[in-house]
Amino acid sequence: MIELLQNHLSSVIAETNKRFNTFRTVVEYSTLSTKLKSELISNMLEASFASVVPEVTAPFSDNEPDLWIVSTPLEIKTAKTTHVWRGGEFSKRESDYLMISYDDSGDELKWFFLHTYLLESDWKSSGSGNYYATTIDLNDILKKDYTIFVGDVVKKKIKNHLICK
């Protein structure tokens, strides 16, 4: 699966950038919330994977994984961040994950893609009664087996931060 992702990733990124640039021409993108931007970019990535990679399907259903690569489920988590991804309290699956960050500050999106395998217990609950999101920090992921496909990681004073390229 990792080799298949690596072999097609540049085409997937190109297709996603094309979709993103088309979207940005018809919507007042700067007025959207960061959460909505991340959800839209995630959907564009799913559609791009399904369009570019013959072995990939994207069910676009909350009760299924984001992607099926042949018969292997793959979850995608997308965030505009330097070290944290969020997810719903009840939506964590034990699975392969693509942890993706993006930088949308320029004319073209810059990306960070990391593959890892996560357990439900890897996600940290907010502990709040009125905030449902769970989180996972880049520092916790870097303690597991992982592969960075695009981007880099740099250690700052305390935390590791990702770099989109």
C-alpha positions in Angstrom: 0.0 0.0 0.0 2.8 2.5 0.9 4.5 1.9 -2.5 1.2 2.4 -4.3 0.6 5.7 -2.5 4.1 6.9 -3.1 4.0 6.1 -6.8 0.8 8.1 -7.4 1.1 10.9 -4.8 2.5 13.5 -7.2 -0.5 13.0 -9.5 -2.9 13.0 -6.6 -1.4 16.3 -5.4 -1.6 17.8 -8.9 -5.3 16.8 -9.2 -6.1 18.1 -5.8 -4.4 21.4 -6.5 -6.4 21.7 -9.8 -9.7 21.0 -7.9 -8.7 23.5 -5.2 -7.8 26.3 -7.6 -11.1 25.7 -9.5 -13.0 25.8 -6.2 -11.2 29.0 -5.1 -12.3 30.8 -8.3 -16.0 30.3 -7.5 -16.2 30.6 -3.7 -15.1 33.4 -1.4 -12.5 31.0 0.1 -11.0 33.5 2.5 -14.3 33.8 4.4 -14.6 30.1 5.1 -13.7 28.7 8.6 -10.5 26.7 8.9 -12.6 23.6 9.9 -14.6 23.9 6.7 -11.5 24.4 4.6 -10.0 21.3 6.0 -13.1 19.2 5.4 -13.3 20.5 1.8 -9.7 19.8 1.1 -10.0 16.4 2.6 -13.0 15.7 0.2 -10.9 16.9 -2.7 -8.1 14.6 -1.7 -10.4 11.6 -1.5 -11.9 12.4 -4.9 -8.4 12.9 -6.4 -7.2 9.6 -5.0 -10.2 7.8 -6.4 -9.8 9.5 -9.8 -6.1 9.1 -10.2 -5.3 5.7 -8.6 -7.2 2.8 -10.2 -6.9 0.6 -7.1 -8.6 3.2 -4.8 -12.2 3.8 -4.1 -13.7 6.6 -2.0 -17.1 5.7 -0.5 -17.8 9.2 0.8 -19.7 7.7 3.7 -19.1 8.3 7.4 -19.7 4.7 8.3 -16.9 3.5 6.0 -13.2 4.4 5.8 -12.3 7.5 3.7 -10.5 5.3 1.1 -10.2 1.7 0.2 -6.9 0.8 -1.4 -7.7 -2.6 -2.9 -9.1 -4.2 0.3 -7.2 -2.1 2.9 -9.0 0.8 4.6 -7.2 4.1 4.8 -8.4 7.1 6.9 -7.4 10.7 6.0 -7.0 13.4 8.6 -6.5 16.9 7.2 -5.6 20.0 9.1 -4.1 23.4 8.7 -1.7 23.1 11.5 1.9 22.6 12.6 1.5 19.6 14.9 -2.1 18.6 15.8 -5.0 16.8 14.0 -8.6 16.6 15.3 -11.3 14.0 14.9 -14.8 13.3 16.2 -15.1 11.4 19.5 -16.9 8.5 18.0 -15.3 8.3 14.6 -11.8 6.9 15.4 -11.0 3.6 13.7 -8.0 1.4 14.2 -6.5 1.8 10.7 -3.8 3.0 8.5 -3.9 6.8 8.4 -2.7 9.6 6.1 -2.1 12.6 8.3 -2.1 15.6 6.0 -1.5 19.2 6.6 -1.7 22.0 4.1 -0.5 25.6 3.8 -3.0 27.6 1.7 -1.3 31.0 2.1 0.1 31.1 -1.4 -1.1 30.6 -5.0 -0.5 26.8 -4.7 -1.2 24.6 -1.8 1.9 23.3 0.1 1.6 19.8 1.7 2.7 17.5 4.4 1.8 13.8 4.1 2.6 11.2 6.8 1.5 7.6 6.8 1.1 5.7 10.1 -1.1 3.1 11.8 -3.2 4.4 14.7 -5.3 2.7 17.4 -8.4 4.2 18.9 -6.4 4.6 22.1 -3.8 6.9 20.3 -6.4 9.6 20.1 -6.8 11.9 23.2 -10.2 12.9 24.3 -10.8 16.6 25.1 -12.3 15.6 28.4 -14.8 18.4 28.0 -18.6 17.8 28.2 -19.3 20.4 25.5 -16.3 19.8 23.1 -16.4 16.5 21.3 -13.1 16.5 19.3 -10.3 14.1 20.0 -6.8 15.0 19.0 -3.5 13.5 18.2 -0.2 15.3 18.3 2.7 15.0 15.9 5.0 14.2 18.8 2.9 11.2 19.7 2.8 10.0 16.0 6.6 10.3 15.8 6.9 7.7 18.6 5.2 5.2 16.3 6.2 3.7 13.0 5.6 6.3 10.3 6.6 7.3 6.8 6.7 10.9 5.6 5.8 11.2 1.9 5.9 15.0 1.5 7.2 17.7 3.8 9.5 17.5 6.8 9.6 17.7 10.6 11.7 20.1 12.6 12.2 20.2 16.3 11.5 23.5 17.9 12.0 24.4 21.6 9.7 21.7 22.9 7.6 20.2 20.1 8.2 18.9 16.7 6.5 20.9 13.9 5.8 19.8 10.4 6.8 21.7 7.3 4.6 21.8 4.2 6.4 21.7 0.9 
